[in-house]
Amino acid sequence: MRKFNLLVLNEWLKIFKKRSFFIPYLIAVLFQAMIAYISHSFSPDSFPSAAAFIKEMLLPTGLGQIIAILAIIGTAGIVSKEHSQGTVKFLLIRARSRTAILASKYVTVLLYALSLTVVTAASIVISGMLLFQTGGGDTGIADILQSLLYGYVYTMVYVTFVFMVGVLTNSTGVTIGISMFAVMMDKVVIYRDFYKYFLFPNLDLSIYRGGTPPLPGMTLGFSILMLAVYMAVFLLAGFMVFRRRDVA
C-alpha cells in the first residue's frame, strides 16, 4: 500500500508543479464570487438565505458544471501527455505493474476533482455568509451536504469518462474536445424510453430531490446503478487498453 501511495503522491506532484495548477481554483472562486455579488446586488430576493444560496450553487445546475469543466481541463492530459512526451516508458521500467500505475493516476484524478470541489464549496460558503442573510429558511446542513455530494458525483463521472478517453486516444486535445461536447450535450433529453439507459439523463441526481425525473421509470436507485455501470465500463476499457498497448 505504501508503494501505491508513493505513486499517487508522485502523480499529484506532477500536477502541482505545473504553472497552471492554481488557475482552475482561482477561476472557480472568482466565478462564484461574481455570481454571488450579482445575485445580491440585482436580485436580492433570489435566495432567501445564505444556506439556500450555498445549496443551489453546489448543485450540478449551479456551479457543478463549471467545476466539472475545470476538472476535465486540469486532468485531461494525465495519461495522454505521458505518451506524447515519451515519459510513460520511464514509469513502465520501474517495478510497478501497469495496473498500479494507471490506478494511481485515476486516484489522483479523483483527488484533484475533490480538492477543486472542496475549495469551491468553501468559497461559496464564505460568499453566502457575507452577502446573504444567515438563519431562517428551511435549508439545513443536510441539504447542503447532499448538494455537495450530488455535485461531486457529477464531476467524478465526468473525470472518469475523461480518464478513459485520454487512455484510448493518447491526445489531450481530442480528450478535452470530446469531453466538452459531452458536457454541452448532457442537458439534452430525448423523450424516448430507451434514452433513460444512456449516461446523460442520469448524471444530475439532484433532480430526484422533489423534482420530476427526466423520463418515466427513472428513480434515484436506477440512476445510481446506471452511473455505476458506466463508470465500470469506462475504467475497464481504459485499463484493458493501457495494459495491452505497446509503448516502445
Accessible surface in RSA format (square Angstrom, percent):
REM  Atomic radii and reference values for relative SASA: ProtOr
REM  Chains: A
REM  Algorithm: Lee & Richards
REM  Probe-radius: 1.40
REM  Slices: 20
REM RES _ NUM      All-atoms   Total-Side   Main-Chain    Non-polar    All polar
REM                ABS   REL    ABS   REL    ABS   REL    ABS   REL    ABS   REL
RES MET A   1   174.18  90.2 127.09  84.1  47.09 112.1 105.71  89.9  68.48  90.7
RES ARG A   2   177.75  74.6 171.63  87.5   6.12  14.6  73.82 100.9 103.93  63.0
RES LYS A   3   130.34  63.6 130.12  79.8   0.22   0.5  76.19  68.6  54.14  57.7
RES PHE A   4    49.90  25.0  47.11  29.2   2.79   7.3  48.23  29.2   1.67   4.8
RES ASN A   5    74.76  51.6  69.79  67.4   4.97  12.0  23.40  56.3  51.36  49.6
RES LEU A   6    78.43  43.7  73.82  52.8   4.61  11.6  74.11  52.0   4.32  11.6
RES LEU A   7    10.40   5.8   9.80   7.0   0.60   1.5  10.35   7.3   0.05   0.1
RES VAL A   8    16.61  10.9  16.61  15.0   0.00   0.0  16.61  14.4   0.00   0.0
RES LEU A   9    91.86  51.2  88.73  63.5   3.13   7.9  91.60  64.3   0.26   0.7
RES ASN A  10    45.19  31.2  42.98  41.5   2.21   5.3  13.40  32.3  31.79  30.7
RES GLU A  11     2.66   1.5   2.40   1.8   0.26   0.6   0.01   0.0   2.65   2.2
RES TRP A  12    60.99  24.5  60.99  29.5   0.00   0.0  43.43  23.2  17.56  28.5
RES LEU A  13    70.08  39.0  70.08  50.1   0.00   0.0  70.08  49.2   0.00   0.0
RES LYS A  14    74.02  36.1  63.52  39.0  10.50  25.0  65.17  58.7   8.85   9.4
RES ILE A  15     7.80   4.4   7.80   5.8   0.00   0.0   7.80   5.6   0.00   0.0
RES PHE A  16    93.38  46.7  87.38  54.1   6.00  15.6  87.38  53.0   6.00  17.2
RES LYS A  17   158.57  77.4 127.44  78.2  31.13  74.1  81.09  73.0  77.48  82.5
RES LYS A  18    76.01  37.1  62.74  38.5  13.27  31.6  58.08  52.3  17.93  19.1
RES ARG A  19   245.39 103.0 209.82 107.0  35.57  84.7  88.74 121.3 156.65  94.9
RES SER A  20    57.74  48.8  54.68  73.0   3.05   7.0  32.34  68.9  25.40  35.6
RES PHE A  21    13.85   6.9   8.96   5.6   4.88  12.7  13.85   8.4   0.00   0.0
RES PHE A  22   126.02  63.0 125.37  77.7   0.65   1.7 125.50  76.1   0.52   1.5
RES ILE A  23    89.03  50.7  88.32  65.8   0.71   1.7  88.96  64.1   0.07   0.2
RES PRO A  24    13.63   9.9  13.63  12.4   0.00   0.0  13.63  11.3   0.00   0.0
RES TYR A  25    22.18  10.4  21.96  12.5   0.22   0.6  20.86  15.7   1.32   1.6
RES LEU A  26   102.37  57.0  98.89  70.7   3.48   8.7 101.94  71.6   0.42   1.1
RES ILE A  27    76.86  43.7  74.03  55.1   2.83   6.8  76.33  55.0   0.53   1.4
RES ALA A  28     1.77   1.6   0.76   1.2   1.02   2.3   1.76   2.5   0.02   0.0
RES VAL A  29    45.18  29.7  45.18  40.9   0.00   0.0  45.18  39.3   0.00   0.0
RES LEU A  30   105.39  58.7 100.81  72.1   4.58  11.5 101.10  71.0   4.30  11.6
RES PHE A  31    68.22  34.1  64.28  39.8   3.94  10.3  67.61  41.0   0.61   1.7
RES GLN A  32     2.94   1.6   2.94   2.1   0.00   0.0   0.00   0.0   2.94   2.2
RES ALA A  33    38.64  35.5  34.59  53.4   4.05   9.2  35.69  50.3   2.94   7.8
RES MET A  34    95.20  49.3  88.21  58.4   6.99  16.6  56.11  47.7  39.10  51.8
RES ILE A  35    43.24  24.6  41.77  31.1   1.47   3.6  43.05  31.0   0.19   0.5
RES ALA A  36     0.00   0.0   0.00   0.0   0.00   0.0   0.00   0.0   0.00   0.0
RES TYR A  37   131.94  61.6 131.94  75.1   0.00   0.0  87.21  65.5  44.73  55.1
RES ILE A  38    82.19  46.8  82.08  61.1   0.11   0.3  82.08  59.1   0.11   0.3
RES SER A  39    16.21  13.7  13.32  17.8   2.89   6.6   3.34   7.1  12.87  18.0
RES HIS A  40    75.39  41.2  70.41  48.9   4.98  12.8  39.29  40.5  36.11  42.0
RES SER A  41    50.09  42.3  17.31  23.1  32.78  75.5  19.11  40.7  30.98  43.4
RES PHE A  42   157.17  78.6 124.95  77.4  32.22  83.8 129.34  78.4  27.83  79.7
RES SER A  43    51.90  43.9  47.41  63.3   4.49  10.3  29.47  62.8  22.44  31.4
RES PRO A  44    80.47  58.6  67.46  61.5  13.01  47.3  68.07  56.2  12.40  77.0
RES ASP A  45   135.31  94.8 110.04 109.5  25.27  59.7  39.34  92.6  95.97  95.7
RES SER A  46    55.54  46.9  22.59  30.2  32.95  75.9  33.90  72.2  21.64  30.3
RES PHE A  47    30.03  15.0  25.06  15.5   4.97  12.9  25.06  15.2   4.97  14.2
RES PRO A  48    95.53  69.6  71.57  65.2  23.97  87.1  82.57  68.2  12.96  80.5
RES SER A  49     1.83   1.5   1.70   2.3   0.13   0.3   1.24   2.6   0.59   0.8
RES ALA A  50     2.35   2.2   2.35   3.6   0.00   0.0   2.35   3.3   0.00   0.0
RES ALA A  51    23.35  21.5  20.05  30.9   3.30   7.5  21.18  29.8   2.17   5.7
RES ALA A  52    10.82   9.9  10.82  16.7   0.00   0.0  10.82  15.2   0.00   0.0
RES PHE A  53     0.00   0.0   0.00   0.0   0.00   0.0   0.00   0.0   0.00   0.0
RES ILE A  54     6.47   3.7   6.47   4.8   0.00   0.0   6.47   4.7   0.00   0.0
RES LYS A  55    43.47  21.2  43.47  26.7   0.00   0.0   1.76   1.6  41.71  44.4
RES GLU A  56    61.68  35.4  60.45  45.7   1.23   2.9  19.04  36.8  42.63  34.8
RES MET A  57    19.93  10.3  19.90  13.2   0.03   0.1  19.46  16.5   0.47   0.6
RES LEU A  58     6.07   3.4   3.21   2.3   2.85   7.2   3.27   2.3   2.80   7.5
RES LEU A  59    11.33   6.3  11.33   8.1   0.00   0.0  11.33   8.0   0.00   0.0
RES PRO A  60     1.27   0.9   0.08   0.1   1.19   4.3   0.08   0.1   1.19   7.4
RES THR A  61    91.90  65.4  57.54  58.3  34.36  81.9  52.41  70.4  39.49  59.7
RES GLY A  62    22.77  28.1   0.00   N/A  22.77  28.1   7.48  20.5  15.29  34.2
RES LEU A  63     2.66   1.5   2.66   1.9   0.00   0.0   2.66   1.9   0.00   0.0
RES GLY A  64     0.54   0.7   0.00   N/A   0.54   0.7   0.54   1.5   0.00   0.0
RES GLN A  65    46.20  25.8  46.20  33.8   0.00   0.0   5.59  11.9  40.61  30.8
RES ILE A  66    47.28  26.9  47.28  35.2   0.00   0.0  47.28  34.0   0.00   0.0
RES ILE A  67     5.77   3.3   5.77   4.3   0.00   0.0   5.77   4.2   0.00   0.0
RES ALA A  68     0.00   0.0   0.00   0.0   0.00   0.0   0.00   0.0   0.00   0.0
RES ILE A  69    44.60  25.4  44.60  33.2   0.00   0.0  44.60  32.1   0.00   0.0
RES LEU A  70    14.55   8.1  14.48  10.4   0.07   0.2  14.55  10.2   0.00   0.0
RES ALA A  71     0.00   0.0   0.00   0.0   0.00   0.0   0.00   0.0   0.00   0.0
RES ILE A  72     0.00   0.0   0.00   0.0   0.00   0.0   0.00   0.0   0.00   0.0
RES ILE A  73    89.28  50.8  76.13  56.7  13.16  31.7  76.13  54.8  13.16  35.7
RES GLY A  74    16.46  20.3   0.00   N/A  16.46  20.3  10.77  29.6   5.69  12.7
RES THR A  75     3.46   2.5   0.77   0.8   2.69   6.4   1.05   1.4   2.41   3.6
RES ALA A  76     2.47   2.3   0.03   0.0   2.44   5.6   0.10   0.1   2.37   6.3
RES GLY A  77     6.20   7.6   0.00   N/A   6.20   7.6   0.71   1.9   5.49  12.3
RES ILE A  78    16.42   9.3   7.80   5.8   8.62  20.8  14.29  10.3   2.13   5.8
RES VAL A  79     2.06   1.4   1.97   1.8   0.09   0.2   1.97   1.7   0.09   0.2
RES SER A  80     0.96   0.8   0.60   0.8   0.36   0.8   0.78   1.7   0.18   0.3
RES LYS A  81    81.42  39.7  81.28  49.9   0.14   0.3  38.75  34.9  42.67  45.4
RES GLU A  82    13.27   7.6  12.43   9.4   0.83   2.0   8.23  15.9   5.04   4.1
RES HIS A  83    33.29  18.2  15.12  10.5  18.17  46.5   7.56   7.8  25.73  29.9
RES SER A  84    88.28  74.6  43.72  58.4  44.55 102.6  48.44 103.2  39.83  55.8
RES GLN A  85   126.76  70.9  92.33  67.5  34.43  82.0  36.38  77.4  90.38  68.5
RES GLY A  86    22.76  28.1   0.00   N/A  22.76  28.1  19.93  54.7   2.84   6.4
RES THR A  87    51.27  36.5  50.41  51.1   0.86   2.1  47.76  64.2   3.51   5.3
RES VAL A  88     2.78   1.8   2.78   2.5   0.00   0.0   2.78   2.4   0.00   0.0
RES LYS A  89    98.71  48.2  97.32  59.7   1.39   3.3  49.84  44.9  48.87  52.1
RES PHE A  90   128.38  64.2 127.40  78.9   0.98   2.5 127.40  77.2   0.98   2.8
RES LEU A  91     7.61   4.2   7.26   5.2   0.35   0.9   7.26   5.1   0.35   0.9
RES LEU A  92    35.00  19.5  14.18  10.1  20.82  52.3  14.43  10.1  20.57  55.4
RES ILE A  93   137.63  78.3 101.42  75.6  36.21  87.3 108.75  78.3  28.87  78.4
RES ARG A  94   126.36  53.1 111.94  57.1  14.42  34.3  39.02  53.3  87.35  52.9
RES ALA A  95    96.51  88.7  59.89  92.4  36.62  83.3  75.45 106.3  21.06  55.8
RES ARG A  96    70.52  29.6  54.97  28.0  15.55  37.0  14.93  20.4  55.58  33.7
RES SER A  97    67.82  57.3  50.50  67.4  17.32  39.9  51.59 109.9  16.22  22.7
RES ARG A  98    65.23  27.4  61.16  31.2   4.08   9.7  21.64  29.6  43.59  26.4
RES THR A  99    56.65  40.3  56.18  56.9   0.47   1.1  49.89  67.0   6.76  10.2
RES ALA A 100    26.99  24.8  22.84  35.2   4.15   9.4  26.72  37.6   0.26   0.7
RES ILE A 101     1.39   0.8   1.39   1.0   0.00   0.0   1.39   1.0   0.00   0.0
RES LEU A 102     0.13   0.1   0.13   0.1   0.00   0.0   0.13   0.1   0.00   0.0
RES ALA A 103    23.89  22.0  23.10  35.6   0.79   1.8  23.81  33.5   0.08   0.2
RES SER A 104     0.33   0.3   0.33   0.4   0.00   0.0   0.00   0.0   0.33   0.5
RES LYS A 105     1.08   0.5   1.08   0.7   0.00   0.0   0.90   0.8   0.18   0.2
RES TYR A 106    23.29  10.9  23.29  13.2   0.00   0.0  21.50  16.2   1.79   2.2
RES VAL A 107    48.84  32.1  48.84  44.2   0.00   0.0  48.84  42.4   0.00   0.0
RES THR A 108     0.00   0.0   0.00   0.0   0.00   0.0   0.00   0.0   0.00   0.0
RES VAL A 109     0.92   0.6   0.92   0.8   0.00   0.0   0.92   0.8   0.00   0.0
RES LEU A 110    38.45  21.4  38.13  27.3   0.32   0.8  38.32  26.9   0.12   0.3
RES LEU A 111    75.37  42.0  73.51  52.6   1.87   4.7  73.56  51.7   1.81   4.9
RES TYR A 112     3.08   1.4   3.08   1.8   0.00   0.0   0.90   0.7   2.17   2.7
RES ALA A 113     0.00   0.0   0.00   0.0   0.00   0.0   0.00   0.0   0.00   0.0
RES LEU A 114    75.34  42.0  75.34  53.9   0.00   0.0  75.34  52.9   0.00   0.0
RES SER A 115    30.41  25.7  23.80  31.8   6.61  15.2  30.12  64.1   0.29   0.4
RES LEU A 116     0.00   0.0   0.00   0.0   0.00   0.0   0.00   0.0   0.00   0.0
RES THR A 117     4.42   3.1   4.42   4.5   0.00   0.0   4.23   5.7   0.19   0.3
RES VAL A 118    78.38  51.6  77.26  69.9   1.11   2.7  77.87  67.7   0.51   1.4
RES VAL A 119    57.33  37.7  53.80  48.7   3.53   8.5  56.47  49.1   0.87   2.4
RES THR A 120     0.29   0.2   0.29   0.3   0.00   0.0   0.29   0.4   0.00   0.0
RES ALA A 121     9.88   9.1   9.68  14.9   0.20   0.5   9.88  13.9   0.00   0.0
RES ALA A 122    51.08  47.0  42.57  65.7   8.51  19.3  49.97  70.4   1.11   3.0
RES SER A 123    12.32  10.4   9.28  12.4   3.04   7.0  11.46  24.4   0.86   1.2
RES ILE A 124     0.02   0.0   0.02   0.0   0.00   0.0   0.02   0.0   0.00   0.0
RES VAL A 125    59.63  39.2  59.63  54.0   0.00   0.0  59.63  51.8   0.00   0.0
RES ILE A 126   102.88  58.5 100.81  75.1   2.07   5.0 102.88  74.1   0.00   0.0
RES SER A 127    12.59  10.6  10.22  13.6   2.37   5.5   3.12   6.6   9.47  13.3
RES GLY A 128     0.00   0.0   0.00   N/A   0.00   0.0   0.00   0.0   0.00   0.0
RES MET A 129   104.82  54.3  89.69  59.4  15.12  36.0  75.01  63.8  29.81  39.5
RES LEU A 130   139.57  77.7 108.31  77.5  31.26  78.6 110.18  77.4  29.39  79.1
RES LEU A 131    52.52  29.2  42.97  30.7   9.54  24.0  45.72  32.1   6.79  18.3
RES PHE A 132    16.58   8.3   5.11   3.2  11.47  29.8  10.80   6.5   5.78  16.6
RES GLN A 133   138.60  77.5 128.51  93.9  10.08  24.0  46.87  99.8  91.72  69.6
RES THR A 134    83.23  59.2  58.02  58.8  25.22  60.1  27.01  36.3  56.22  85.0
RES GLY A 135    58.22  71.8   0.00   N/A  58.22  71.8  41.05 112.7  17.17  38.4
RES GLY A 136    63.92  78.8   0.00   N/A  63.92  78.8  40.69 111.7  23.23  52.0
RES GLY A 137    65.24  80.4   0.00   N/A  65.24  80.4  23.67  65.0  41.56  93.1
RES ASP A 138   141.02  98.8 109.51 109.0  31.50  74.5  51.05 120.2  89.96  89.7
RES THR A 139    21.37  15.2   6.27   6.4  15.10  36.0   1.61   2.2  19.77  29.9
RES GLY A 140    33.72  41.6   0.00   N/A  33.72  41.6  32.48  89.1   1.25   2.8
RES ILE A 141   126.24  71.8 121.09  90.2   5.15  12.4 121.09  87.2   5.15  14.0
RES ALA A 142    79.53  73.1  66.55 102.7  12.99  29.5  71.34 100.5   8.19  21.7
RES ASP A 143    44.40  31.1  44.09  43.9   0.32   0.7   2.60   6.1  41.80  41.7
RES ILE A 144    24.21  13.8  24.21  18.0   0.00   0.0  24.21  17.4   0.00   0.0
RES LEU A 145   102.41  57.0  97.72  69.9   4.68  11.8  98.01  68.8   4.39  11.8
RES GLN A 146    67.60  37.8  62.79  45.9   4.81  11.5  16.14  34.4  51.47  39.0
RES SER A 147     0.00   0.0   0.00   0.0   0.00   0.0   0.00   0.0   0.00   0.0
RES LEU A 148    48.71  27.1  48.42  34.6   0.28   0.7  48.59  34.1   0.12   0.3
RES LEU A 149   104.52  58.2 100.63  72.0   3.90   9.8 104.19  73.2   0.33   0.9
RES TYR A 150    15.50   7.2  15.00   8.5   0.50   1.3   7.48   5.6   8.01   9.9
RES GLY A 151     4.82   5.9   0.00   N/A   4.82   5.9   4.13  11.3   0.69   1.5
RES TYR A 152    35.60  16.6  35.60  20.3   0.00   0.0  28.90  21.7   6.70   8.3
RES VAL A 153    23.07  15.2  23.07  20.9   0.00   0.0  23.07  20.0   0.00   0.0
RES TYR A 154     1.12   0.5   1.12   0.6   0.00   0.0   1.12   0.8   0.00   0.0
RES THR A 155     0.73   0.5   0.73   0.7   0.00   0.0   0.00   0.0   0.73   1.1
RES MET A 156    43.77  22.7  43.77  29.0   0.00   0.0  27.91  23.7  15.86  21.0
RES VAL A 157     0.81   0.5   0.81   0.7   0.00   0.0   0.81   0.7   0.00   0.0
RES TYR A 158     1.50   0.7   1.34   0.8   0.16   0.4   1.50   1.1   0.00   0.0
RES VAL A 159     0.27   0.2   0.00   0.0   0.27   0.6   0.00   0.0   0.27   0.7
RES THR A 160     0.09   0.1   0.00   0.0   0.09   0.2   0.00   0.0   0.09   0.1
RES PHE A 161    31.77  15.9  31.77  19.7   0.00   0.0  31.77  19.3   0.00   0.0
RES VAL A 162     1.48   1.0   1.11   1.0   0.36   0.9   1.11   1.0   0.36   1.0
RES PHE A 163     5.92   3.0   1.38   0.9   4.54  11.8   5.85   3.5   0.07   0.2
RES MET A 164    22.69  11.8  22.48  14.9   0.21   0.5  16.46  14.0   6.23   8.3
RES VAL A 165     7.63   5.0   7.29   6.6   0.34   0.8   7.63   6.6   0.00   0.0
RES GLY A 166     1.77   2.2   0.00   N/A   1.77   2.2   1.77   4.9   0.00   0.0
RES VAL A 167     0.00   0.0   0.00   0.0   0.00   0.0   0.00   0.0   0.00   0.0
RES LEU A 168    72.89  40.6  51.33  36.7  21.56  54.2  51.62  36.3  21.27  57.2
RES THR A 169    50.81  36.1  26.10  26.5  24.71  58.9  31.62  42.5  19.19  29.0
RES ASN A 170    44.40  30.6  32.48  31.4  11.93  28.7  14.25  34.3  30.15  29.1
RES SER A 171    37.02  31.3  32.16  42.9   4.86  11.2  22.04  46.9  14.98  21.0
RES THR A 172    34.44  24.5  29.41  29.8   5.03  12.0  26.49  35.6   7.95  12.0
RES GLY A 173    53.81  66.4   0.00   N/A  53.81  66.4  39.03 107.1  14.78  33.1
RES VAL A 174    72.75  47.9  65.43  59.2   7.32  17.6  71.50  62.1   1.25   3.4
RES THR A 175     0.00   0.0   0.00   0.0   0.00   0.0   0.00   0.0   0.00   0.0
RES ILE A 176    46.53  26.5  46.53  34.7   0.00   0.0  46.53  33.5   0.00   0.0
RES GLY A 177    40.44  49.9   0.00   N/A  40.44  49.9  33.73  92.6   6.71  15.0
RES ILE A 178    72.72  41.4  67.75  50.5   4.97  12.0  72.04  51.9   0.68   1.8
RES SER A 179     0.00   0.0   0.00   0.0   0.00   0.0   0.00   0.0   0.00   0.0
RES MET A 180    42.32  21.9  41.90  27.7   0.42   1.0  27.04  23.0  15.27  20.2
RES PHE A 181   120.91  60.5 120.69  74.8   0.22   0.6 120.69  73.2   0.22   0.6
RES ALA A 182     6.12   5.6   5.75   8.9   0.37   0.8   6.12   8.6   0.00   0.0
RES VAL A 183     4.07   2.7   3.89   3.5   0.18   0.4   3.89   3.4   0.18   0.5
RES MET A 184   136.57  70.7 112.56  74.5  24.01  57.2  78.58  66.8  57.99  76.8
RES MET A 185    68.61  35.5  68.25  45.2   0.36   0.9  47.55  40.4  21.06  27.9
RES ASP A 186     9.58   6.7   1.12   1.1   8.46  20.0   1.12   2.6   8.46   8.4
RES LYS A 187   102.76  50.1  80.17  49.2  22.58  53.8  81.01  72.9  21.74  23.2
RES VAL A 188    68.05  44.8  62.55  56.6   5.50  13.3  67.47  58.6   0.58   1.6
RES VAL A 189    45.28  29.8  27.77  25.1  17.51  42.2  27.77  24.1  17.51  47.5
RES ILE A 190    82.58  47.0  78.90  58.8   3.67   8.9  82.58  59.5   0.00   0.0
RES TYR A 191   158.89  74.2 141.59  80.6  17.30  45.0 102.29  76.9  56.61  69.8
RES ARG A 192   148.24  62.2 144.14  73.5   4.10   9.8  38.52  52.6 109.71  66.5
RES ASP A 193    95.01  66.5  81.75  81.4  13.25  31.3  41.51  97.7  53.50  53.4
RES PHE A 194   108.86  54.5 104.58  64.8   4.28  11.1 106.67  64.7   2.18   6.3
RES TYR A 195    10.13   4.7  10.13   5.8   0.00   0.0   5.12   3.8   5.01   6.2
RES LYS A 196    26.03  12.7  26.03  16.0   0.00   0.0   0.32   0.3  25.71  27.4
RES TYR A 197   112.12  52.3 106.79  60.8   5.33  13.9  71.85  54.0  40.27  49.6
RES PHE A 198    93.77  46.9  93.77  58.1   0.00   0.0  93.77  56.9   0.00   0.0
RES LEU A 199    16.97   9.4  14.84  10.6   2.13   5.3  14.84  10.4   2.13   5.7
RES PHE A 200    51.79  25.9  47.76  29.6   4.03  10.5  47.76  29.0   4.03  11.5
RES PRO A 201    10.07   7.3   0.00   0.0  10.07  36.6   5.76   4.8   4.31  26.8
RES ASN A 202     1.10   0.8   0.06   0.1   1.04   2.5   0.90   2.2   0.20   0.2
RES LEU A 203     2.67   1.5   2.38   1.7   0.29   0.7   2.38   1.7   0.29   0.8
RES ASP A 204    28.59  20.0  26.58  26.5   2.01   4.8  18.30  43.1  10.29  10.3
RES LEU A 205     9.94   5.5   9.86   7.1   0.08   0.2   9.86   6.9   0.08   0.2
RES SER A 206    14.01  11.8   6.28   8.4   7.73  17.8   1.63   3.5  12.38  17.3
RES ILE A 207    59.52  33.9  55.23  41.1   4.29  10.3  59.50  42.8   0.02   0.1
RES TYR A 208    42.34  19.8  16.76   9.5  25.58  66.6  18.52  13.9  23.82  29.4
RES ARG A 209    73.88  31.0  45.37  23.1  28.51  67.9  42.85  58.6  31.04  18.8
RES GLY A 210    84.95 104.8   0.00   N/A  84.95 104.8  43.71 119.9  41.24  92.4
RES GLY A 211    38.68  47.7   0.00   N/A  38.68  47.7  22.14  60.7  16.54  37.0
RES THR A 212   110.16  78.4  98.59  99.9  11.58  27.6  63.51  85.3  46.66  70.5
RES PRO A 213    44.05  32.1  36.19  33.0   7.85  28.5  36.19  29.9   7.85  48.8
RES PRO A 214    37.32  27.2  16.08  14.7  21.24  77.2  27.97  23.1   9.35  58.1
RES LEU A 215     5.85   3.3   4.69   3.4   1.16   2.9   5.78   4.1   0.07   0.2
RES PRO A 216   113.60  82.8  99.43  90.6  14.17  51.5 111.72  92.2   1.88  11.7
RES GLY A 217    57.07  70.4   0.00   N/A  57.07  70.4  31.51  86.5  25.56  57.2
RES MET A 218     5.68   2.9   0.10   0.1   5.58  13.3   0.10   0.1   5.58   7.4
RES THR A 219    78.93  56.1  76.43  77.5   2.50   5.9  67.53  90.7  11.40  17.2
RES LEU A 220    70.16  39.1  67.00  47.9   3.17   8.0  67.00  47.1   3.17   8.5
RES GLY A 221    47.64  58.7   0.00   N/A  47.64  58.7  36.86 101.2  10.78  24.1
RES PHE A 222    38.79  19.4  31.76  19.7   7.03  18.3  36.38  22.1   2.40   6.9
RES SER A 223     0.07   0.1   0.07   0.1   0.00   0.0   0.02   0.0   0.05   0.1
RES ILE A 224    88.08  50.1  86.80  64.7   1.28   3.1  87.25  62.8   0.83   2.3
RES LEU A 225   103.09  57.4  99.62  71.3   3.47   8.7 102.68  72.1   0.40   1.1
RES MET A 226    26.35  13.6  26.35  17.4   0.00   0.0  22.39  19.0   3.96   5.2
RES LEU A 227     7.13   4.0   7.13   5.1   0.00   0.0   7.13   5.0   0.00   0.0
RES ALA A 228    55.56  51.1  43.44  67.0  12.12  27.6  50.30  70.8   5.27  14.0
RES VAL A 229    69.17  45.5  65.62  59.4   3.54   8.5  68.96  59.9   0.20   0.5
RES TYR A 230    56.07  26.2  56.07  31.9   0.00   0.0  38.29  28.8  17.78  21.9
RES MET A 231    29.58  15.3  29.58  19.6   0.00   0.0  20.10  17.1   9.48  12.6
RES ALA A 232    59.62  54.8  49.15  75.9  10.47  23.8  56.41  79.4   3.21   8.5
RES VAL A 233    80.78  53.2  79.59  72.0   1.19   2.9  80.26  69.7   0.52   1.4
RES PHE A 234    16.36   8.2  16.08  10.0   0.28   0.7  16.13   9.8   0.23   0.7
RES LEU A 235    43.15  24.0  42.03  30.1   1.12   2.8  43.15  30.3   0.00   0.0
RES LEU A 236   111.06  61.8 106.23  76.0   4.82  12.1 110.76  77.8   0.30   0.8
RES ALA A 237    30.70  28.2  23.79  36.7   6.92  15.7  30.24  42.6   0.47   1.2
RES GLY A 238     0.48   0.6   0.00   N/A   0.48   0.6   0.48   1.3   0.00   0.0
RES PHE A 239    36.62  18.3  36.62  22.7   0.00   0.0  36.62  22.2   0.00   0.0
RES MET A 240    80.05  41.5  77.55  51.3   2.50   6.0  65.04  55.3  15.02  19.9
RES VAL A 241    47.78  31.4  42.78  38.7   5.01  12.1  47.15  41.0   0.64   1.7
RES PHE A 242     2.63   1.3   2.11   1.3   0.52   1.3   2.11   1.3   0.52   1.5
RES ARG A 243   148.61  62.4 130.59  66.6  18.02  42.9  15.40  21.0 133.21  80.7
RES ARG A 244   189.35  79.5 156.18  79.6  33.17  79.0  62.29  85.1 127.06  77.0
RES ARG A 245    52.44  22.0  41.86  21.3  10.58  25.2  24.31  33.2  28.13  17.0
RES ASP A 246   118.64  83.1  90.90  90.5  27.73  65.6  42.50 100.0  76.14  75.9
RES VAL A 247    26.59  17.5  15.95  14.4  10.64  25.6  23.00  20.0   3.59   9.7
RES ALA A 248   113.66 104.5  53.56  82.6  60.11 136.7  77.36 108.9  36.30  96.2
END  Absolute sums over single chains surface
CHAIN  1 A    12471.1      10346.0       2125.1       8837.4       3633.6
END  Absolute sums over all chains
TOTAL         12471.1      10346.0       2125.1       8837.4       3633.6
